[in-house]
């Protein structure tokens, strides 16, 4: 059973990065709180970036933050990797919650070098980002909104369907100045 869960997570992250349309039909739900350090360390760099963005959004929502410090994100990921090397059986999110007291996972807003205020990103700005940045922002937002409703599961079908809904909404000329968070609140389910 454990191997199936790991395979589902790795399969999802790989497919999400490739953005295959068939993922939208997949009936896979990943309990992100059950991802162990060993699972995390086995991920490709792209997969761990998406996982880290989702977890960052999750912990930031729990702390009341709507921003991300891109420099701290990279430092935090390196720190988690080092910690996970020592504790491979530990659940990543449990360890982070314990280590941070469920505080923000992203750093200090006053010392942020490259601070992105997620609540101010417009649809137009989001659509202008490179595809890899859209994936990371989408994963961060997914973690953020899942935490806001007390979920730590990532439902792949819902994630992909919501990504499409938000993208379609943001592509409409009349919505380009709406914030991405507003777009998500309007069309995501």
N, C-alpha and C positions, 0 to 999 in steps of 0.2 A: 504494500500500500504506500509506503513512504517513497519508493522509487517512482511510482506513478505521479505523486504530487510534485516531485522534483522535475520530472519530465514535462508535466503540464506547465510549470512555471517557465522552464527554459524554452519550451516550445512557444509559449505565448510571447515571451520577450523577443525571441528571434523573429517571429511572425510580425509582431507589432513594428519592429524596426523595418521590416520589408514592406509593411503596410499592404499586405495581400487582402483583397476584397473578401476572400472566403473566410477570413477570421471573424467577420461580422456574424456569420452563421454558426460559429463554434459555440458549443454549450460548455464552456469551461469557466469555473470560478476558482480563483486562487485566494486562499486565506493568507494574506501578506504577513500576518502575525506569526505564521508557522514556518516562515522561511528561515532556515538555520544559517549560521555563518558558513558552514561547508557548502550549502547551496549558493550562497552569495559569492564565495570565492571561486566557485566553478563557472560563474557567468562570464560571458565575453565582456569586454569593456563597454560595448554599446548596451548590453543587457543590464549591466550594473549601473550605468548612467541612468537608464529609465527607472530601474528599481529605486535608486537613490533619490531621483526627482520625486517619485511618488511618495516615498517615506518622508522626504523633506516637506512636501505639501501637507502631508498628514500631521506631522509634528508642528508645523507652523500654524495650522488651523487650531490645533489644541492650545497653542500659546497666544492666539489672537493676532498673529502676524500675517500680513498679505504681501510680503516682500521676500525676495531671495537675494542673498549676497553671493554672486557667482564665484568669487574667490574663496569664500568660506565653504561653499558647496564642494569644491575640489579638495580643500583641506580636510573637511569632514569625511569625505569618501576615503581619503588616504588613512585617516585615523581609524575609521571603521574597519578597513581592510586589515590594518595592523592588529587591531583588537580581535578580529575574527580569526586571525591566524593562530592566536593563543587559545581561543574558545570555540572550536569548530562546531560543537553540538549545541551551543547557545542559540536561541532565537534572536535574530537581529533586532526586531522591534522591541522585544522585552529588554534586551541589553541597553538599547538606546533610551528607553523610557527610564530605566534604572539609573543610567549614567547622567541623564539630563534632568531627571525629576519631571519628565514630560515637558521640559522647557524647549524653546526653539532649537532646532537642529541647524539653523542657518548662520548663526553668528550675531554680532552686535551691530544694530542698524547705524549707530553713530560712527563705527569704524569701517563700515562696508566700503570697499574700493569700487566695485561694480555692483551697485544696488539696483535691482529691478523691482519696481513697485508693481506687483501683479494686478492690483486693482485698477491701475491706470492704463494698462495695455488696451489699445483699441482694436477693433476687428481688423482695421486696415493695417495697423502695425503687425498684428499677429500674422496676417496673410503675407506680409512682406518678409517675415523671417525665413531663413533657410529651413528646409524640411527637417533637418535634425534638431533645430531649436524648437520648431513646432511640436515635435514628438516629446521633447523634454518639458516644454511648457504644458502640453496636454497631460503628461503623466503627473506633473506637479499639481495641476488643477484637479485631476482625478483624486489624488491623495487628499487634497484639501477638502473637496466636497464630500468624499467618503467619510472623513473624520467629522465633518459638520453634522452628519446624520448617524454617527456612532457605528459606522461600518468599517471593518478592516479587511473586507473581501474585495477582490477585484474581479468583477464579472466581465469577462472578455466581450461577450456579445453586447452588453449594455455600453461598455466603454467605446467599442467601435461604432455602434449606432449613434451614440452621443457625439462622438468626434465628427461624424458625417453631418449630423444635424447642425452642429455649431459651425462647421466649415460652410455649409450651404447658407446658413443665416448670415455669416460674415461676408460672403461673396456678394450679397445683394447690395447694390449701391446705396440704398437708403439706410443700411445698417452699418456702414463702414466706420462711422464715428462712435458707435456704441462701444462700451467697454467689453472686453472679452468675458469678464465675470458676469456682466449683465446678460450677454448672449447665452452663456451657460445656464444661468438661472431661468431664462425665458424658454429655452428649447430642450434642455437635457432632461431626461427622465431617470 
